[in-house]
Amino acid sequence: MAIIAPSLLASNFLELGAESRMLNQSVADWFHLDVMDGVFVPNISFGLPVIEQIRTATTKVCDVHLMIENPGNYAEAFKKAGADILTVHQEACPHLHRNLQQIKLLGMKPGVALNPSTPVTVLEDVLQDIEVVCLMSVNPGFGGQSFIPKTLEKIRALKLMIQSRGLSTLIEIDGGVTLENAKEILEAGADVLVAGSTVFKSTDPIATIAALKAL
């Protein structure tokens, strides 16, 4: 069964407490928390103080996605803030193996995100050190974008890499996930669905999360 990780980037920031309570009541598995620095991506979202508060509001997994330059400088701070999974972008990490080891040593699960134009083959030499691969199915920086169909091929290729090595690495899809395309994404081999606008802009977010989970 798929892991559902609603992205709070699409939530009402004035009502984060209420939004967190809603997710707690739902069958959502993870809280997906997008941190943007305005440098690596052309947008600024939220950072450590917000994650600290969200951590106090839930016992569910806090899946922190760093869309920032020099993520290694902040890994320890995100651990203290409450991250369970810390995902860094391959494109922002010239010493990716070092970043992954740092995250592990801090007691978090290491994740790596890939932009749409980055092939999955770049992970061949570190795949055994990664617990979650987040394939960006939109160009990172803004919510509400349309799913890039080429991502389905990347999911299948990555799944083959994982299975051929007998690994248990999870494939997470972030961007443009809807009730209409989620089944196809899962059938391609995805394990985790990040859903922002689909959840938080729906008239009944709890029902929408349940519908995604039922797929």
C-alpha positions as CSV (number, residue, x, y, z in Angstrom):
1,M,0.0,0.0,0.0
2,A,1.3,3.4,-0.9
3,I,2.7,5.8,1.6
4,I,0.8,9.2,1.4
5,A,2.8,12.3,2.2
6,P,0.8,15.5,2.0
7,S,3.0,18.5,1.3
8,L,2.3,21.4,3.7
9,L,3.7,23.8,1.1
10,A,0.1,23.8,-0.2
11,S,-1.5,24.3,3.2
12,N,-2.9,27.4,4.8
13,F,0.1,28.8,6.7
14,L,-2.2,30.9,8.9
15,E,-3.8,27.6,10.0
16,L,-0.9,25.2,10.4
17,G,-2.1,23.9,13.7
18,A,-5.5,23.0,12.2
19,E,-3.9,21.6,9.1
20,S,-1.7,19.4,11.2
21,R,-4.6,18.2,13.3
22,M,-6.4,17.3,10.0
23,L,-3.5,15.3,8.8
24,N,-3.3,13.5,12.2
25,Q,-6.9,12.5,11.8
26,S,-6.4,11.3,8.3
27,V,-4.7,8.1,7.0
28,A,-1.7,10.2,5.8
29,D,1.6,8.5,6.7
30,W,4.1,11.3,6.5
31,F,4.2,15.1,6.7
32,H,6.1,16.3,3.6
33,L,8.0,19.6,4.5
34,D,9.5,21.5,1.6
35,V,12.3,23.9,2.6
36,M,13.3,26.4,-0.1
37,D,16.1,28.9,0.0
38,G,15.4,31.2,-3.0
39,V,18.8,30.2,-4.4
40,F,18.7,26.5,-5.4
41,V,15.0,27.1,-6.4
42,P,13.3,30.4,-7.3
43,N,11.1,30.5,-4.2
44,I,11.3,30.7,-0.4
45,S,9.1,28.6,1.7
46,F,9.7,28.0,5.4
47,G,12.5,26.7,7.6
48,L,13.5,25.5,11.0
49,P,11.1,27.3,13.3
50,V,8.1,26.1,11.4
51,I,9.3,22.5,11.4
52,E,10.0,22.7,15.1
53,Q,6.4,23.7,15.7
54,I,5.0,21.0,13.3
55,R,7.1,18.4,15.1
56,T,5.3,19.2,18.3
57,A,1.9,18.8,16.6
58,T,2.3,15.3,15.2
59,T,3.8,11.9,15.9
60,K,3.8,11.0,12.2
61,V,7.0,10.9,10.1
62,C,8.4,14.3,9.3
63,D,9.8,14.0,5.7
64,V,11.9,17.1,5.2
65,H,12.9,17.9,1.6
66,L,15.7,20.4,1.4
67,M,15.7,22.4,-1.8
68,I,18.7,24.5,-0.7
69,E,22.3,25.0,-1.4
70,N,24.9,23.6,1.1
71,P,22.4,21.3,2.9
72,G,25.2,19.8,5.0
73,N,25.6,23.0,6.9
74,Y,22.1,22.6,8.3
75,A,21.6,18.9,8.7
76,E,22.2,18.9,12.4
77,A,19.8,21.7,12.9
78,F,17.1,19.9,11.0
79,K,17.6,16.8,13.1
80,K,17.1,19.0,16.2
81,A,14.0,20.5,14.7
82,G,12.5,17.0,14.3
83,A,13.2,15.6,10.9
84,D,12.9,11.9,10.6
85,I,13.8,11.8,6.9
86,L,16.2,14.3,5.4
87,T,16.3,14.6,1.6
88,V,18.9,16.6,-0.2
89,H,19.2,17.3,-3.9
90,Q,21.9,15.5,-5.8
91,E,22.3,18.6,-7.9
92,A,23.2,20.6,-4.7
93,C,25.7,18.0,-3.3
94,P,29.0,17.7,-5.1
95,H,30.0,15.3,-2.2
96,L,26.8,13.4,-2.0
97,H,28.2,10.3,-0.3
98,R,29.5,12.5,2.5
99,N,26.1,14.2,2.9
100,L,24.4,10.8,3.1
101,Q,26.8,9.6,5.8
102,Q,26.3,12.8,7.8
103,I,22.5,12.3,7.7
104,K,22.8,8.7,8.8
105,L,25.2,9.5,11.6
106,L,22.7,12.1,12.9
107,G,20.1,9.4,13.2
108,M,17.9,10.4,10.3
109,K,16.9,8.4,7.2
110,P,18.8,9.8,4.2
111,G,17.0,10.7,1.0
112,V,18.1,12.1,-2.3
113,A,16.0,14.1,-4.7
114,L,16.5,14.4,-8.5
115,N,15.3,17.2,-10.7
116,P,13.4,16.2,-13.8
117,S,16.4,16.7,-16.1
118,T,18.7,14.5,-13.9
119,P,18.9,10.8,-14.9
120,V,18.5,8.1,-12.2
121,T,21.9,6.6,-13.3
122,V,23.7,9.3,-11.3
123,L,22.7,7.3,-8.1
124,E,24.3,4.0,-9.2
125,D,27.3,4.4,-6.8
126,V,25.4,5.5,-3.8
127,L,22.0,3.8,-4.1
128,Q,22.8,1.4,-1.3
129,D,23.2,4.4,1.1
130,I,19.8,5.9,0.2
131,E,16.5,5.1,2.0
132,V,14.3,7.3,-0.1
133,V,14.8,8.6,-3.7
134,C,12.5,11.5,-4.4
135,L,11.9,11.9,-8.1
136,M,10.7,15.4,-8.9
137,S,7.9,15.2,-11.4
138,V,7.8,19.0,-11.8
139,N,10.5,21.5,-11.8
140,P,11.0,22.3,-8.1
141,G,10.1,25.6,-6.5
142,F,6.4,26.0,-6.8
143,G,3.3,23.9,-6.1
144,G,0.4,23.3,-8.4
145,Q,2.4,22.4,-11.5
146,S,1.5,19.6,-13.9
147,F,3.1,16.1,-13.8
148,I,5.9,15.5,-16.3
149,P,5.0,12.2,-18.1
150,K,8.6,11.3,-18.6
151,T,8.8,10.6,-14.9
152,L,7.0,7.3,-15.4
153,E,10.0,6.0,-17.4
154,K,12.4,7.2,-14.6
155,I,10.3,5.4,-12.0
156,R,10.5,2.1,-13.9
157,A,14.3,2.5,-14.5
158,L,14.9,3.3,-10.9
159,K,12.8,0.4,-9.7
160,L,14.9,-2.0,-11.8
161,M,18.1,-0.6,-10.3
162,I,16.7,-1.1,-6.7
163,Q,15.3,-4.6,-7.3
164,S,18.4,-5.8,-9.2
165,R,20.5,-5.0,-6.0
166,G,18.0,-6.4,-3.6
167,L,17.5,-3.0,-1.9
168,S,14.5,-1.7,-0.1
169,T,15.0,1.9,-1.2
170,L,11.6,3.7,-1.5
171,I,10.7,5.7,-4.6
172,E,8.9,9.0,-3.7
173,I,7.1,11.1,-6.4
174,D,6.8,14.8,-5.8
175,G,4.9,17.1,-8.0
176,G,1.6,17.1,-9.9
177,V,0.2,14.0,-8.2
178,T,-3.5,13.8,-8.6
179,L,-6.3,11.3,-8.1
180,E,-6.3,10.8,-11.8
181,N,-2.7,9.9,-12.3
182,A,-1.8,8.3,-9.0
183,K,-2.7,4.8,-10.0
184,E,-0.4,4.9,-13.1
185,I,2.4,6.3,-10.9
186,L,2.1,3.5,-8.4
187,E,1.9,0.9,-11.1
188,A,5.2,2.2,-12.6
189,G,6.8,1.3,-9.2
190,A,6.4,4.3,-6.9
191,D,6.1,3.7,-3.1
192,V,5.4,7.3,-1.8
193,L,3.1,9.9,-3.2
194,V,3.6,13.5,-2.2
195,A,0.4,15.5,-2.8
196,G,0.1,19.2,-2.1
197,S,-2.6,21.0,-4.0
198,T,-4.6,17.8,-4.6
199,V,-5.0,17.4,-0.8
200,F,-5.1,20.9,0.6
201,K,-7.2,22.5,-2.2
202,S,-9.8,19.8,-2.2
203,T,-13.2,20.3,-0.5
204,D,-12.6,17.3,1.7
205,P,-8.9,16.7,2.3
206,I,-9.3,13.7,4.6
207,A,-11.4,11.9,2.0
208,T,-8.9,12.8,-0.7
209,I,-6.1,11.4,1.3
210,A,-8.2,8.2,1.9
211,A,-8.8,7.9,-1.8
212,L,-5.1,8.1,-2.6
213,K,-4.3,5.6,0.1
214,A,-7.0,3.2,-1.3
215,L,-5.2,3.1,-4.6
